[in-house]
Amino acid sequence: MPKFNQSYFVTGHDIDLNYRMVPMSALAYFEDCFARYAASKYLAAFDIAGQGLYWVISEIDIRFEGDLPFWSESFQVDLWISEKSKIKIFCDFTMSYRGKVFARGNSCWLVLDKNRKRPAATTLLDGKLDVVEELAIGEHGKFEWKDSGEVLHSITHQVNMGDIDFNHHVNNRTYLNLAVACHAETFGYENIIKAIKVRFGQECFMGETLACTEYGLGGNVCSYKLEKGDSAVCNVVLEWEQLEKKAPIEEYPLSLRDG
């Protein structure tokens, strides 16, 4: 089947003040779904590790629409390979619940040679990945980093065990969490993310120190530069909107209380 889907439930670790899924957790759910898709094709991390290869995501763009699902609600991630070049594959996706899409996005992936730290040719994927010529949010554009020079805030973080993934480097969600924490230092927790763009650079490891700087880009958009020393590790652009405080109990599906 060209498109792949996986169902999930929103956990208590991924909810906001209104008991709805926080947008930044969408990255983790999408990456898990991609990993499951790769595993179904015998291309999971553990399938290609013996060849000295591993997967990396280089860019992701996510847009949110309307309300996100409540705690304990089921939602579905649908993804498909929309484009393939000599060294990159592009994976588009949607997330939906109650029959409506609440997030859509695209991403760029590479298979890296562990020893050379260079991309391997995507010919190793030939015959294993079907391409569906459908785009979730439009053409795959190059990530545009913007630095207004208007520094709103900056924080530092020493990488600890809780930040490390199975590849022994900092997991992708940690970078996004640091950007959100940097924003909260200035604006508090009264804002919610409406769009996410991330460009992942080099890896970061246990014990290293990450510095995150937030720049105002005008309106509700901010950019974030994450660095270790003088080296850029990750760039993030987030669009924010004010989080409405309301009692959501009337909208909570009663079916989740049955039986």
Secondary structure in CASP SS format (residue, H / E / C, confidence):
PFRMAT SS
TARGET T0000
AUTHOR 0000-0000-0000
METHOD secondary structure of the structure
MODEL  1
M C 1.00
P C 1.00
K C 1.00
F E 1.00
N E 1.00
Q E 1.00
S E 1.00
Y E 1.00
F E 1.00
V C 1.00
T C 1.00
G H 1.00
H H 1.00
D H 1.00
I E 1.00
D C 1.00
L C 1.00
N C 1.00
Y C 1.00
R E 1.00
M E 1.00
V C 1.00
P C 1.00
M C 1.00
S H 1.00
A H 1.00
L H 1.00
A H 1.00
Y H 1.00
F H 1.00
E H 1.00
D H 1.00
C H 1.00
F H 1.00
A H 1.00
R H 1.00
Y H 1.00
A H 1.00
A H 1.00
S H 1.00
K C 1.00
Y C 1.00
L C 1.00
A C 1.00
A H 1.00
F H 1.00
D H 1.00
I H 1.00
A H 1.00
G H 1.00
Q H 1.00
G C 1.00
L E 1.00
Y E 1.00
W E 1.00
V E 1.00
I E 1.00
S E 1.00
E E 1.00
I E 1.00
D E 1.00
I E 1.00
R E 1.00
F E 1.00
E C 1.00
G C 1.00
D C 1.00
L C 1.00
P C 1.00
F E 1.00
W C 1.00
S C 1.00
E C 1.00
S E 1.00
F E 1.00
Q E 1.00
V E 1.00
D E 1.00
L E 1.00
W E 1.00
I E 1.00
S E 1.00
E E 1.00
K E 1.00
S C 1.00
K C 1.00
I C 1.00
K C 1.00
I E 1.00
F E 1.00
C E 1.00
D E 1.00
F E 1.00
T E 1.00
M E 1.00
S E 1.00
Y E 1.00
R C 1.00
G C 1.00
K E 1.00
V E 1.00
F E 1.00
A E 1.00
R E 1.00
G E 1.00
N E 1.00
S E 1.00
C E 1.00
W E 1.00
L E 1.00
V E 1.00
L E 1.00
D E 1.00
K C 1.00
N C 1.00
R C 1.00
K C 1.00
R E 1.00
P E 1.00
A C 1.00
A C 1.00
T H 1.00
T H 1.00
L H 1.00
L H 1.00
D C 1.00
G C 1.00
K C 1.00
L C 1.00
D C 1.00
V E 1.00
V C 1.00
E C 1.00
E C 1.00
L C 1.00
A C 1.00
I C 1.00
G C 1.00
E C 1.00
H C 1.00
G C 1.00
K C 1.00
F C 1.00
E C 1.00
W C 1.00
K C 1.00
D C 1.00
S C 1.00
G C 1.00
E C 1.00
V E 1.00
L E 1.00
H E 1.00
S E 1.00
I E 1.00
T E 1.00
H E 1.00
Q E 1.00
V C 1.00
N C 1.00
M H 1.00
G H 1.00
D H 1.00
I E 1.00
D C 1.00
F C 1.00
N C 1.00
H C 1.00
H C 1.00
V E 1.00
N C 1.00
N H 1.00
R H 1.00
T H 1.00
Y H 1.00
L H 1.00
N H 1.00
L H 1.00
A H 1.00
V H 1.00
A H 1.00
C H 1.00
H H 1.00
A H 1.00
E H 1.00
T H 1.00
F H 1.00
G C 1.00
Y C 1.00
E C 1.00
N E 1.00
I E 1.00
I E 1.00
K E 1.00
A E 1.00
I E 1.00
K E 1.00
V E 1.00
R E 1.00
F E 1.00
G C 1.00
Q C 1.00
E C 1.00
C C 1.00
F C 1.00
M C 1.00
G C 1.00
E C 1.00
T E 1.00
L E 1.00
A E 1.00
C E 1.00
T E 1.00
E E 1.00
Y E 1.00
G E 1.00
L C 1.00
G C 1.00
G C 1.00
N C 1.00
V E 1.00
C E 1.00
S E 1.00
Y E 1.00
K E 1.00
L E 1.00
E E 1.00
K E 1.00
G C 1.00
D C 1.00
S E 1.00
A E 1.00
V E 1.00
C E 1.00
N E 1.00
V E 1.00
V E 1.00
L E 1.00
E E 1.00
W E 1.00
E E 1.00
Q E 1.00
L C 1.00
E C 1.00
K C 1.00
K C 1.00
A C 1.00
P H 1.00
I H 1.00
E H 1.00
E H 1.00
Y C 1.00
P C 1.00
L H 1.00
S H 1.00
L H 1.00
R H 1.00
D C 1.00
G C 1.00
END
